[in-house]
Amino acid sequence: MLDRVRQDPRWILLVLRGYLGFTFVYAGLSKVGGRSFFDSSAPGSLQATLLAVRAHSPIGGLLGPVEHHSFAFGLLIAAGETAVGTGTLLGLWARVAALGGTLISLSLFLTVSWDATPWYTGADIVYLFAFTPLLLGGAGPLSLDAWLALRRDRESGAGARDADVNRRVLVTGLAALGALIALGAAGLARLGSSAARTATAGGRASDRGAAVPATSSPSSTSGAGLLAASAVPVGGATEVADPQSGDPMYVLQLRPGVFTGLDAICPHQGCTVSFVSAAAGFVCPCHLSTFDSSGAVTQGPAAVGLATIPVSLSGNEIVRT
Ligand code: FES
């Protein structure tokens, strides 16, 4: 193998193609096969993610129309990732696949990873640059592109090299493609049954997660005023500045007249989380940790939940106690 690399350094691209191809195929198929990506009431859904990143992204203004067609857009992302991964793995139209991978990574960098601190800890910028060798140099050896080029050479009488190797690539590639199509079909079937379950559940989604223990109750406690009680919708949350730390925090009213306070700073690396809904809770735009409406972590990388901030009702005002 080392001899081959010495003769043609493009053999090194096989490692990159293997990792990028597998990752993108997995990312695409797991979105279609997973239950939460298309379920707008789930904290990890595409809609929740769009809501979380819109305010922080430099292209947030472009996401409005996407939000309204999130199902179609989600399918497009999943199909795009699967196509990029398949093309990269098989080395078929590898430059086109690499261009697609670059564009997907760029859009994720400008949205999901934009708030990563420090900036180089976001994965998407790494993927963006990882595609550049394939974009510039093509797939290299052991690829359908190489086999097709060889066949063209043969037909034009320019001679053949490594014909057996490339024939094996074609057979293996077609077998892999068949397996991917079968996996995709299984994922779509699973999505269909998941969508049916969601439809059966109907409007009950908005009621899920409402049973959060009250940490405050109507009283006349003195403290720093936060906002008028009427500014916090029932079943919703309002972001304010914590008068003690100056950091953002949320005041929630999950049940009429019962107010709770939560720190809006993600315990993972300090980004500001976004409130999605009473059922879906909070999403952090930086690395997509999710929290339920009580602040408990429901998906990492955050290891702990959002800190509780004591609040209470004083007259018509919510105060920090
Ligand atoms: S800062 Fe990393 S998940 Fe929130």
py3Dmol code that shows the C-alpha trace and the ligand (Angstrom):
import py3Dmol

protein = """\
ATOM      1  CA  MET A   1       0.000   0.000   0.000  1.00  0.00           C
ATOM      2  CA  LEU A   2       2.832   2.389   0.873  1.00  0.00           C
ATOM      3  CA  ASP A   3       4.330   1.711  -2.544  1.00  0.00           C
ATOM      4  CA  ARG A   4       1.069   2.638  -4.174  1.00  0.00           C
ATOM      5  CA  VAL A   5       0.938   5.861  -2.130  1.00  0.00           C
ATOM      6  CA  ARG A   6       4.508   6.682  -3.214  1.00  0.00           C
ATOM      7  CA  GLN A   7       3.574   6.102  -6.853  1.00  0.00           C
ATOM      8  CA  ASP A   8       0.298   7.995  -6.639  1.00  0.00           C
ATOM      9  CA  PRO A   9      -0.272  10.176  -3.522  1.00  0.00           C
ATOM     10  CA  ARG A  10      -3.980  10.369  -4.382  1.00  0.00           C
ATOM     11  CA  TRP A  11      -4.390   6.939  -2.700  1.00  0.00           C
ATOM     12  CA  ILE A  12      -4.396   8.938   0.554  1.00  0.00           C
ATOM     13  CA  LEU A  13      -7.764  10.339  -0.476  1.00  0.00           C
ATOM     14  CA  LEU A  14      -9.307   6.917   0.212  1.00  0.00           C
ATOM     15  CA  VAL A  15      -9.213   7.591   3.962  1.00  0.00           C
ATOM     16  CA  LEU A  16     -10.906  10.948   3.521  1.00  0.00           C
ATOM     17  CA  ARG A  17     -13.480   9.553   1.111  1.00  0.00           C
ATOM     18  CA  GLY A  18     -14.260   6.670   3.449  1.00  0.00           C
ATOM     19  CA  TYR A  19     -14.852   8.887   6.481  1.00  0.00           C
ATOM     20  CA  LEU A  20     -16.719  11.711   4.734  1.00  0.00           C
ATOM     21  CA  GLY A  21     -18.788   9.310   2.651  1.00  0.00           C
ATOM     22  CA  PHE A  22     -19.832   7.137   5.573  1.00  0.00           C
ATOM     23  CA  THR A  23     -20.599  10.160   7.788  1.00  0.00           C
ATOM     24  CA  PHE A  24     -22.787  11.883   5.214  1.00  0.00           C
ATOM     25  CA  VAL A  25     -24.677   8.714   4.295  1.00  0.00           C
ATOM     26  CA  TYR A  26     -25.249   8.023   7.992  1.00  0.00           C
ATOM     27  CA  ALA A  27     -26.345  11.625   8.639  1.00  0.00           C
ATOM     28  CA  GLY A  28     -28.813  11.554   5.746  1.00  0.00           C
ATOM     29  CA  LEU A  29     -30.341   8.159   6.508  1.00  0.00           C
ATOM     30  CA  SER A  30     -30.563   8.729  10.261  1.00  0.00           C
ATOM     31  CA  LYS A  31     -32.585  11.902   9.645  1.00  0.00           C
ATOM     32  CA  VAL A  32     -35.092   9.983   7.552  1.00  0.00           C
ATOM     33  CA  GLY A  33     -35.155   6.953   9.834  1.00  0.00           C
ATOM     34  CA  GLY A  34     -35.108   8.877  13.124  1.00  0.00           C
ATOM     35  CA  ARG A  35     -38.282   9.859  14.903  1.00  0.00           C
ATOM     36  CA  SER A  36     -37.473  13.366  16.049  1.00  0.00           C
ATOM     37  CA  PHE A  37     -36.057  15.218  13.026  1.00  0.00           C
ATOM     38  CA  PHE A  38     -39.444  15.764  11.375  1.00  0.00           C
ATOM     39  CA  ASP A  39     -41.500  15.969  14.589  1.00  0.00           C
ATOM     40  CA  SER A  40     -41.881  19.704  15.234  1.00  0.00           C
ATOM     41  CA  SER A  41     -42.760  19.087  18.895  1.00  0.00           C
ATOM     42  CA  ALA A  42     -39.407  17.344  19.543  1.00  0.00           C
ATOM     43  CA  PRO A  43     -36.477  19.418  20.828  1.00  0.00           C
ATOM     44  CA  GLY A  44     -34.102  17.915  18.263  1.00  0.00           C
ATOM     45  CA  SER A  45     -36.399  18.551  15.294  1.00  0.00           C
ATOM     46  CA  LEU A  46     -35.424  20.627  12.287  1.00  0.00           C
ATOM     47  CA  GLN A  47     -38.060  23.218  13.181  1.00  0.00           C
ATOM     48  CA  ALA A  48     -36.748  23.552  16.749  1.00  0.00           C
ATOM     49  CA  THR A  49     -33.196  23.873  15.449  1.00  0.00           C
ATOM     50  CA  LEU A  50     -34.182  26.567  12.948  1.00  0.00           C
ATOM     51  CA  LEU A  51     -35.965  28.470  15.695  1.00  0.00           C
ATOM     52  CA  ALA A  52     -32.928  28.206  17.927  1.00  0.00           C
ATOM     53  CA  VAL A  53     -30.362  29.364  15.389  1.00  0.00           C
ATOM     54  CA  ARG A  54     -32.341  32.012  13.524  1.00  0.00           C
ATOM     55  CA  ALA A  55     -31.611  34.866  15.899  1.00  0.00           C
ATOM     56  CA  HIS A  56     -27.869  34.143  16.023  1.00  0.00           C
ATOM     57  CA  SER A  57     -27.124  33.211  12.412  1.00  0.00           C
ATOM     58  CA  PRO A  58     -25.807  35.745   9.875  1.00  0.00           C
ATOM     59  CA  ILE A  59     -28.224  34.193   7.361  1.00  0.00           C
ATOM     60  CA  GLY A  60     -31.093  33.993   9.878  1.00  0.00           C
ATOM     61  CA  GLY A  61     -33.234  36.253   7.669  1.00  0.00           C
ATOM     62  CA  LEU A  62     -33.201  33.611   4.939  1.00  0.00           C
ATOM     63  CA  LEU A  63     -34.530  30.883   7.236  1.00  0.00           C
ATOM     64  CA  GLY A  64     -38.115  32.175   7.535  1.00  0.00           C
ATOM     65  CA  PRO A  65     -39.417  30.510   4.333  1.00  0.00           C
ATOM     66  CA  VAL A  66     -37.464  27.355   5.191  1.00  0.00           C
ATOM     67  CA  GLU A  67     -39.242  27.179   8.550  1.00  0.00           C
ATOM     68  CA  HIS A  68     -42.632  27.193   6.850  1.00  0.00           C
ATOM     69  CA  HIS A  69     -41.689  24.251   4.644  1.00  0.00           C
ATOM     70  CA  SER A  70     -39.547  22.416   7.154  1.00  0.00           C
ATOM     71  CA  PHE A  71     -40.742  18.917   6.181  1.00  0.00           C
ATOM     72  CA  ALA A  72     -39.838  19.356   2.507  1.00  0.00           C
ATOM     73  CA  PHE A  73     -36.623  21.121   3.438  1.00  0.00           C
ATOM     74  CA  GLY A  74     -35.707  18.354   5.899  1.00  0.00           C
ATOM     75  CA  LEU A  75     -36.219  15.715   3.196  1.00  0.00           C
ATOM     76  CA  LEU A  76     -34.042  17.794   0.863  1.00  0.00           C
ATOM     77  CA  ILE A  77     -31.237  17.945   3.434  1.00  0.00           C
ATOM     78  CA  ALA A  78     -31.455  14.201   4.095  1.00  0.00           C
ATOM     79  CA  ALA A  79     -31.450  13.397   0.366  1.00  0.00           C
ATOM     80  CA  GLY A  80     -28.575  15.837  -0.242  1.00  0.00           C
ATOM     81  CA  GLU A  81     -26.445  14.368   2.540  1.00  0.00           C
ATOM     82  CA  THR A  82     -27.120  10.807   1.351  1.00  0.00           C
ATOM     83  CA  ALA A  83     -26.270  11.700  -2.257  1.00  0.00           C
ATOM     84  CA  VAL A  84     -23.068  13.489  -1.226  1.00  0.00           C
ATOM     85  CA  GLY A  85     -22.040  10.550   0.960  1.00  0.00           C
ATOM     86  CA  THR A  86     -22.801   7.963  -1.739  1.00  0.00           C
ATOM     87  CA  GLY A  87     -20.948   9.903  -4.437  1.00  0.00           C
ATOM     88  CA  THR A  88     -17.961  10.362  -2.130  1.00  0.00           C
ATOM     89  CA  LEU A  89     -17.821   6.717  -1.047  1.00  0.00           C
ATOM     90  CA  LEU A  90     -18.069   5.353  -4.563  1.00  0.00           C
ATOM     91  CA  GLY A  91     -16.033   8.115  -6.155  1.00  0.00           C
ATOM     92  CA  LEU A  92     -18.851   8.800  -8.601  1.00  0.00           C
ATOM     93  CA  TRP A  93     -19.025  12.398  -9.842  1.00  0.00           C
ATOM     94  CA  ALA A  94     -16.762  13.032  -6.900  1.00  0.00           C
ATOM     95  CA  ARG A  95     -16.204  16.732  -7.610  1.00  0.00           C
ATOM     96  CA  VAL A  96     -19.951  17.378  -7.786  1.00  0.00           C
ATOM     97  CA  ALA A  97     -20.423  15.419  -4.542  1.00  0.00           C
ATOM     98  CA  ALA A  98     -17.605  17.397  -2.914  1.00  0.00           C
ATOM     99  CA  LEU A  99     -19.193  20.668  -4.030  1.00  0.00           C
ATOM    100  CA  GLY A 100     -22.484  19.536  -2.474  1.00  0.00           C
ATOM    101  CA  GLY A 101     -20.688  18.570   0.746  1.00  0.00           C
ATOM    102  CA  THR A 102     -18.941  21.925   0.840  1.00  0.00           C
ATOM    103  CA  LEU A 103     -22.211  23.829   0.419  1.00  0.00           C
ATOM    104  CA  ILE A 104     -24.020  21.765   3.068  1.00  0.00           C
ATOM    105  CA  SER A 105     -21.105  22.247   5.496  1.00  0.00           C
ATOM    106  CA  LEU A 106     -21.005  25.986   4.758  1.00  0.00           C
ATOM    107  CA  SER A 107     -24.724  26.382   5.436  1.00  0.00           C
ATOM    108  CA  LEU A 108     -24.406  24.411   8.703  1.00  0.00           C
ATOM    109  CA  PHE A 109     -21.386  26.508   9.700  1.00  0.00           C
ATOM    110  CA  LEU A 110     -23.361  29.717   9.134  1.00  0.00           C
ATOM    111  CA  THR A 111     -26.309  28.451  11.191  1.00  0.00           C
ATOM    112  CA  VAL A 112     -25.854  25.585  13.642  1.00  0.00           C
ATOM    113  CA  SER A 113     -22.128  26.130  14.327  1.00  0.00           C
ATOM    114  CA  TRP A 114     -22.076  29.911  14.096  1.00  0.00           C
ATOM    115  CA  ASP A 115     -22.140  30.459  17.856  1.00  0.00           C
ATOM    116  CA  ALA A 116     -19.478  27.834  18.661  1.00  0.00           C
ATOM    117  CA  THR A 117     -16.940  29.335  21.034  1.00  0.00           C
ATOM    118  CA  PRO A 118     -14.061  29.325  20.223  1.00  0.00           C
ATOM    119  CA  TRP A 119     -15.094  29.265  16.541  1.00  0.00           C
ATOM    120  CA  TYR A 120     -12.785  26.344  15.649  1.00  0.00           C
ATOM    121  CA  THR A 121     -14.626  23.962  17.985  1.00  0.00           C
ATOM    122  CA  GLY A 122     -17.574  23.783  15.558  1.00  0.00           C
ATOM    123  CA  ALA A 123     -17.323  20.636  13.407  1.00  0.00           C
ATOM    124  CA  ASP A 124     -18.844  22.075  10.256  1.00  0.00           C
ATOM    125  CA  ILE A 125     -15.931  24.316   9.343  1.00  0.00           C
ATOM    126  CA  VAL A 126     -13.674  21.249   9.487  1.00  0.00           C
ATOM    127  CA  TYR A 127     -15.994  19.325   7.132  1.00  0.00           C
ATOM    128  CA  LEU A 128     -16.068  22.349   4.845  1.00  0.00           C
ATOM    129  CA  PHE A 129     -12.291  22.264   4.402  1.00  0.00           C
ATOM    130  CA  ALA A 130     -12.114  18.454   4.402  1.00  0.00           C
ATOM    131  CA  PHE A 131     -13.993  18.421   1.096  1.00  0.00           C
ATOM    132  CA  THR A 132     -11.513  20.730  -0.660  1.00  0.00           C
ATOM    133  CA  PRO A 133      -8.972  17.994  -1.664  1.00  0.00           C
ATOM    134  CA  LEU A 134     -11.802  16.064  -3.354  1.00  0.00           C
ATOM    135  CA  LEU A 135     -13.165  19.237  -4.901  1.00  0.00           C
ATOM    136  CA  LEU A 136      -9.791  20.147  -6.373  1.00  0.00           C
ATOM    137  CA  GLY A 137      -8.317  16.720  -7.124  1.00  0.00           C
ATOM    138  CA  GLY A 138     -11.326  14.476  -7.758  1.00  0.00           C
ATOM    139  CA  ALA A 139     -11.839  11.003  -6.293  1.00  0.00           C
ATOM    140  CA  GLY A 140      -8.463   9.462  -7.209  1.00  0.00           C
ATOM    141  CA  PRO A 141      -7.933   5.676  -7.466  1.00  0.00           C
ATOM    142  CA  LEU A 142     -10.473   2.974  -6.583  1.00  0.00           C
ATOM    143  CA  SER A 143     -13.389   5.011  -7.776  1.00  0.00           C
ATOM    144  CA  LEU A 144     -16.097   4.783 -10.376  1.00  0.00           C
ATOM    145  CA  ASP A 145     -14.809   8.023 -11.876  1.00  0.00           C
ATOM    146  CA  ALA A 146     -11.407   6.343 -12.441  1.00  0.00           C
ATOM    147  CA  TRP A 147     -13.071   3.274 -13.937  1.00  0.00           C
ATOM    148  CA  LEU A 148     -15.171   5.374 -16.292  1.00  0.00           C
ATOM    149  CA  ALA A 149     -12.074   7.335 -17.337  1.00  0.00           C
ATOM    150  CA  LEU A 150     -10.224   4.071 -17.990  1.00  0.00           C
ATOM    151  CA  ARG A 151     -13.077   2.810 -20.110  1.00  0.00           C
ATOM    152  CA  ARG A 152     -13.053   6.000 -22.112  1.00  0.00           C
ATOM    153  CA  ASP A 153      -9.289   5.563 -22.617  1.00  0.00           C
ATOM    154  CA  ARG A 154      -9.819   1.995 -23.803  1.00  0.00           C
ATOM    155  CA  GLU A 155     -12.521   2.977 -26.221  1.00  0.00           C
ATOM    156  CA  SER A 156     -10.280   5.678 -27.620  1.00  0.00           C
ATOM    157  CA  GLY A 157      -7.431   3.127 -27.917  1.00  0.00           C
ATOM    158  CA  ALA A 158      -5.178   4.841 -25.405  1.00  0.00           C
ATOM    159  CA  GLY A 159      -4.519   1.584 -23.523  1.00  0.00           C
ATOM    160  CA  ALA A 160      -5.779   0.041 -20.295  1.00  0.00           C
ATOM    161  CA  ARG A 161      -4.286  -0.129 -16.821  1.00  0.00           C
ATOM    162  CA  ASP A 162      -5.482  -1.928 -13.721  1.00  0.00           C
ATOM    163  CA  ALA A 163      -8.597  -3.168 -15.468  1.00  0.00           C
ATOM    164  CA  ASP A 164      -9.250  -5.953 -12.933  1.00  0.00           C
ATOM    165  CA  VAL A 165      -8.969  -3.619  -9.971  1.00  0.00           C
ATOM    166  CA  ASN A 166     -11.411  -1.205 -11.478  1.00  0.00           C
ATOM    167  CA  ARG A 167     -13.837  -3.945 -12.438  1.00  0.00           C
ATOM    168  CA  ARG A 168     -13.839  -5.013  -8.798  1.00  0.00           C
ATOM    169  CA  VAL A 169     -14.509  -1.397  -7.818  1.00  0.00           C
ATOM    170  CA  LEU A 170     -17.540  -1.322 -10.074  1.00  0.00           C
ATOM    171  CA  VAL A 171     -18.980  -4.552  -8.650  1.00  0.00           C
ATOM    172  CA  THR A 172     -18.313  -3.473  -5.050  1.00  0.00           C
ATOM    173  CA  GLY A 173     -19.694  -0.021  -5.745  1.00  0.00           C
ATOM    174  CA  LEU A 174     -22.909  -1.345  -7.232  1.00  0.00           C
ATOM    175  CA  ALA A 175     -23.343  -3.712  -4.272  1.00  0.00           C
ATOM    176  CA  ALA A 176     -22.820  -0.798  -1.855  1.00  0.00           C
ATOM    177  CA  LEU A 177     -25.289   1.338  -3.791  1.00  0.00           C
ATOM    178  CA  GLY A 178     -27.876  -1.453  -3.606  1.00  0.00           C
ATOM    179  CA  ALA A 179     -27.352  -1.721   0.155  1.00  0.00           C
ATOM    180  CA  LEU A 180     -27.734   2.040   0.556  1.00  0.00           C
ATOM    181  CA  ILE A 181     -30.945   2.094  -1.444  1.00  0.00           C
ATOM    182  CA  ALA A 182     -32.311  -0.745   0.713  1.00  0.00           C
ATOM    183  CA  LEU A 183     -31.355   1.151   3.876  1.00  0.00           C
ATOM    184  CA  GLY A 184     -32.964   4.325   2.537  1.00  0.00           C
ATOM    185  CA  ALA A 185     -36.177   2.471   1.696  1.00  0.00           C
ATOM    186  CA  ALA A 186     -36.245   0.980   5.208  1.00  0.00           C
ATOM    187  CA  GLY A 187     -35.730   4.470   6.664  1.00  0.00           C
ATOM    188  CA  LEU A 188     -38.573   5.918   4.586  1.00  0.00           C
ATOM    189  CA  ALA A 189     -40.869   3.105   5.678  1.00  0.00           C
ATOM    190  CA  ARG A 190     -40.010   3.856   9.295  1.00  0.00           C
ATOM    191  CA  LEU A 191     -40.659   7.559   8.738  1.00  0.00           C
ATOM    192  CA  GLY A 192     -44.072   6.723   7.302  1.00  0.00           C
ATOM    193  CA  SER A 193     -45.116   4.770  10.384  1.00  0.00           C
ATOM    194  CA  SER A 194     -43.669   7.471  12.654  1.00  0.00           C
ATOM    195  CA  ALA A 195     -45.666  10.178  10.842  1.00  0.00           C
ATOM    196  CA  ALA A 196     -48.808   8.110  11.239  1.00  0.00           C
ATOM    197  CA  ARG A 197     -48.185   7.844  14.986  1.00  0.00           C
ATOM    198  CA  THR A 198     -47.659  11.624  15.202  1.00  0.00           C
ATOM    199  CA  ALA A 199     -50.916  12.256  13.343  1.00  0.00           C
ATOM    200  CA  THR A 200     -52.753   9.944  15.738  1.00  0.00           C
ATOM    201  CA  ALA A 201     -51.328  11.820  18.692  1.00  0.00           C
ATOM    202  CA  GLY A 202     -52.858  15.017  17.247  1.00  0.00           C
ATOM    203  CA  GLY A 203     -52.822  18.131  19.395  1.00  0.00           C
ATOM    204  CA  ARG A 204     -51.809  16.278  22.534  1.00  0.00           C
ATOM    205  CA  ALA A 205     -48.198  17.312  21.868  1.00  0.00           C
ATOM    206  CA  SER A 206     -48.726  20.767  23.302  1.00  0.00           C
ATOM    207  CA  ASP A 207     -49.767  19.248  26.602  1.00  0.00           C
ATOM    208  CA  ARG A 208     -46.709  17.061  27.028  1.00  0.00           C
ATOM    209  CA  GLY A 209     -44.142  18.278  29.514  1.00  0.00           C
ATOM    210  CA  ALA A 210     -46.526  20.715  31.176  1.00  0.00           C
ATOM    211  CA  ALA A 211     -46.293  18.904  34.503  1.00  0.00           C
ATOM    212  CA  VAL A 212     -43.374  20.894  35.853  1.00  0.00           C
ATOM    213  CA  PRO A 213     -43.125  21.438  39.583  1.00  0.00           C
ATOM    214  CA  ALA A 214     -43.734  25.032  40.543  1.00  0.00           C
ATOM    215  CA  THR A 215     -40.776  26.800  42.081  1.00  0.00           C
ATOM    216  CA  SER A 216     -42.664  29.978  42.820  1.00  0.00           C
ATOM    217  CA  SER A 217     -46.140  30.979  43.759  1.00  0.00           C
ATOM    218  CA  PRO A 218     -48.092  34.194  44.009  1.00  0.00           C
ATOM    219  CA  SER A 219     -46.718  36.140  46.944  1.00  0.00           C
ATOM    220  CA  SER A 220     -45.627  39.570  48.013  1.00  0.00           C
ATOM    221  CA  THR A 221     -41.914  38.830  48.188  1.00  0.00           C
ATOM    222  CA  SER A 222     -39.665  41.821  47.593  1.00  0.00           C
ATOM    223  CA  GLY A 223     -36.856  41.610  45.031  1.00  0.00           C
ATOM    224  CA  ALA A 224     -35.546  43.038  41.784  1.00  0.00           C
ATOM    225  CA  GLY A 225     -38.355  43.554  39.285  1.00  0.00           C
ATOM    226  CA  LEU A 226     -38.004  41.556  36.087  1.00  0.00           C
ATOM    227  CA  LEU A 227     -41.127  42.184  34.025  1.00  0.00           C
ATOM    228  CA  ALA A 228     -44.912  42.409  34.189  1.00  0.00           C
ATOM    229  CA  ALA A 229     -46.608  39.057  34.769  1.00  0.00           C
ATOM    230  CA  SER A 230     -48.790  39.729  31.715  1.00  0.00           C
ATOM    231  CA  ALA A 231     -45.644  39.717  29.538  1.00  0.00           C
ATOM    232  CA  VAL A 232     -45.182  35.983  30.133  1.00  0.00           C
ATOM    233  CA  PRO A 233     -47.645  33.961  28.043  1.00  0.00           C
ATOM    234  CA  VAL A 234     -49.337  30.951  29.626  1.00  0.00           C
ATOM    235  CA  GLY A 235     -47.495  27.891  28.319  1.00  0.00           C
ATOM    236  CA  GLY A 236     -44.614  30.063  27.172  1.00  0.00           C
ATOM    237  CA  ALA A 237     -41.493  31.888  28.293  1.00  0.00           C
ATOM    238  CA  THR A 238     -40.044  35.381  28.047  1.00  0.00           C
ATOM    239  CA  GLU A 239     -36.349  36.201  27.958  1.00  0.00           C
ATOM    240  CA  VAL A 240     -35.121  38.957  30.271  1.00  0.00           C
ATOM    241  CA  ALA A 241     -31.785  40.043  31.744  1.00  0.00           C
ATOM    242  CA  ASP A 242     -31.007  38.655  35.181  1.00  0.00           C
ATOM    243  CA  PRO A 243     -30.536  41.798  37.307  1.00  0.00           C
ATOM    244  CA  GLN A 244     -27.924  40.029  39.462  1.00  0.00           C
ATOM    245  CA  SER A 245     -25.604  38.699  36.749  1.00  0.00           C
ATOM    246  CA  GLY A 246     -26.676  40.660  33.696  1.00  0.00           C
ATOM    247  CA  ASP A 247     -26.943  37.336  31.815  1.00  0.00           C
ATOM    248  CA  PRO A 248     -30.064  36.348  29.896  1.00  0.00           C
ATOM    249  CA  MET A 249     -32.643  34.243  31.719  1.00  0.00           C
ATOM    250  CA  TYR A 250     -36.141  32.955  31.010  1.00  0.00           C
ATOM    251  CA  VAL A 251     -39.294  33.458  33.015  1.00  0.00           C
ATOM    252  CA  LEU A 252     -41.788  30.673  32.260  1.00  0.00           C
ATOM    253  CA  GLN A 253     -45.495  30.313  32.985  1.00  0.00           C
ATOM    254  CA  LEU A 254     -46.171  26.665  32.259  1.00  0.00           C
ATOM    255  CA  ARG A 255     -49.415  26.698  34.246  1.00  0.00           C
ATOM    256  CA  PRO A 256     -51.608  29.768  34.734  1.00  0.00           C
ATOM    257  CA  GLY A 257     -50.218  31.868  37.591  1.00  0.00           C
ATOM    258  CA  VAL A 258     -47.202  29.610  38.255  1.00  0.00           C
ATOM    259  CA  PHE A 259     -43.913  31.255  37.281  1.00  0.00           C
ATOM    260  CA  THR A 260     -40.455  29.694  37.159  1.00  0.00           C
ATOM    261  CA  GLY A 261     -37.062  31.137  36.263  1.00  0.00           C
ATOM    262  CA  LEU A 262     -34.222  29.468  34.357  1.00  0.00           C
ATOM    263  CA  ASP A 263     -30.753  30.632  33.411  1.00  0.00           C
ATOM    264  CA  ALA A 264     -30.497  30.961  29.606  1.00  0.00           C
ATOM    265  CA  ILE A 265     -26.776  30.210  29.590  1.00  0.00           C
ATOM    266  CA  CYS A 266     -25.958  26.724  28.334  1.00  0.00           C
ATOM    267  CA  PRO A 267     -23.857  24.851  30.920  1.00  0.00           C
ATOM    268  CA  HIS A 268     -21.800  23.244  28.137  1.00  0.00           C
ATOM    269  CA  GLN A 269     -19.861  26.185  26.725  1.00  0.00           C
ATOM    270  CA  GLY A 270     -21.918  29.231  27.587  1.00  0.00           C
ATOM    271  CA  CYS A 271     -24.072  29.913  24.509  1.00  0.00           C
ATOM    272  CA  THR A 272     -27.553  31.338  25.007  1.00  0.00           C
ATOM    273  CA  VAL A 273     -30.258  28.699  24.690  1.00  0.00           C
ATOM    274  CA  SER A 274     -33.518  29.330  22.828  1.00  0.00           C
ATOM    275  CA  PHE A 275     -36.989  28.479  24.106  1.00  0.00           C
ATOM    276  CA  VAL A 276     -38.914  26.348  21.603  1.00  0.00           C
ATOM    277  CA  SER A 277     -42.193  25.478  23.350  1.00  0.00           C
ATOM    278  CA  ALA A 278     -43.489  24.071  26.622  1.00  0.00           C
ATOM    279  CA  ALA A 279     -43.409  20.572  25.131  1.00  0.00           C
ATOM    280  CA  ALA A 280     -40.072  20.836  23.313  1.00  0.00           C
ATOM    281  CA  GLY A 281     -38.223  22.898  25.951  1.00  0.00           C
ATOM    282  CA  PHE A 282     -34.950  24.611  25.036  1.00  0.00           C
ATOM    283  CA  VAL A 283     -32.293  24.106  22.348  1.00  0.00           C
ATOM    284  CA  CYS A 284     -28.742  25.374  22.422  1.00  0.00           C
ATOM    285  CA  PRO A 285     -27.720  26.596  18.948  1.00  0.00           C
ATOM    286  CA  CYS A 286     -24.013  25.857  19.443  1.00  0.00           C
ATOM    287  CA  HIS A 287     -23.850  22.086  19.827  1.00  0.00           C
ATOM    288  CA  LEU A 288     -27.569  21.294  19.972  1.00  0.00           C
ATOM    289  CA  SER A 289     -27.908  20.307  23.614  1.00  0.00           C
ATOM    290  CA  THR A 290     -31.571  20.190  24.540  1.00  0.00           C
ATOM    291  CA  PHE A 291     -33.359  20.799  27.837  1.00  0.00           C
ATOM    292  CA  ASP A 292     -36.937  20.259  28.893  1.00  0.00           C
ATOM    293  CA  SER A 293     -39.110  23.036  30.271  1.00  0.00           C
ATOM    294  CA  SER A 294     -37.900  22.388  33.808  1.00  0.00           C
ATOM    295  CA  GLY A 295     -34.300  22.921  32.620  1.00  0.00           C
ATOM    296  CA  ALA A 296     -33.259  19.257  32.847  1.00  0.00           C
ATOM    297  CA  VAL A 297     -30.871  18.172  30.112  1.00  0.00           C
ATOM    298  CA  THR A 298     -32.510  15.820  27.597  1.00  0.00           C
ATOM    299  CA  GLN A 299     -29.644  15.596  25.114  1.00  0.00           C
ATOM    300  CA  GLY A 300     -25.927  16.403  25.448  1.00  0.00           C
ATOM    301  CA  PRO A 301     -23.202  17.397  25.083  1.00  0.00           C
ATOM    302  CA  ALA A 302     -24.316  19.493  28.088  1.00  0.00           C
ATOM    303  CA  ALA A 303     -23.853  17.287  31.141  1.00  0.00           C
ATOM    304  CA  VAL A 304     -26.107  19.220  33.509  1.00  0.00           C
ATOM    305  CA  GLY A 305     -29.332  21.164  33.179  1.00  0.00           C
ATOM    306  CA  LEU A 306     -30.080  24.872  33.133  1.00  0.00           C
ATOM    307  CA  ALA A 307     -29.718  26.551  36.515  1.00  0.00           C
ATOM    308  CA  THR A 308     -32.922  27.490  38.297  1.00  0.00           C
ATOM    309  CA  ILE A 309     -33.341  31.164  39.166  1.00  0.00           C
ATOM    310  CA  PRO A 310     -35.846  31.895  41.938  1.00  0.00           C
ATOM    311  CA  VAL A 311     -38.677  34.203  40.905  1.00  0.00           C
ATOM    312  CA  SER A 312     -42.024  35.074  42.395  1.00  0.00           C
ATOM    313  CA  LEU A 313     -45.098  37.180  41.758  1.00  0.00           C
ATOM    314  CA  SER A 314     -45.294  40.498  43.563  1.00  0.00           C
ATOM    315  CA  GLY A 315     -48.499  42.302  42.722  1.00  0.00           C
ATOM    316  CA  ASN A 316     -48.576  42.288  38.938  1.00  0.00           C
ATOM    317  CA  GLU A 317     -44.842  41.981  38.588  1.00  0.00           C
ATOM    318  CA  ILE A 318     -42.410  39.062  38.437  1.00  0.00           C
ATOM    319  CA  VAL A 319     -39.444  39.677  40.716  1.00  0.00           C
ATOM    320  CA  ARG A 320     -36.081  37.987  41.128  1.00  0.00           C
ATOM    321  CA  THR A 321     -35.936  36.724  44.701  1.00  0.00           C
TER     322      THR A 321
END
"""
ligand_1 = """\
4
FES
S -22.683 25.527 24.348
Fe -22.377 23.541 23.565
S -24.355 22.711 23.666
Fe -24.605 24.648 24.437
"""
view = py3Dmol.view(width=600, height=400)
view.addModel(protein, "pdb")
view.setStyle({"model": 0}, {"cartoon": {"style": "trace"}})
view.addModel(ligand_1, "xyz")
view.setStyle({"model": 1}, {"stick": {}})
view.zoomTo()
view.show()
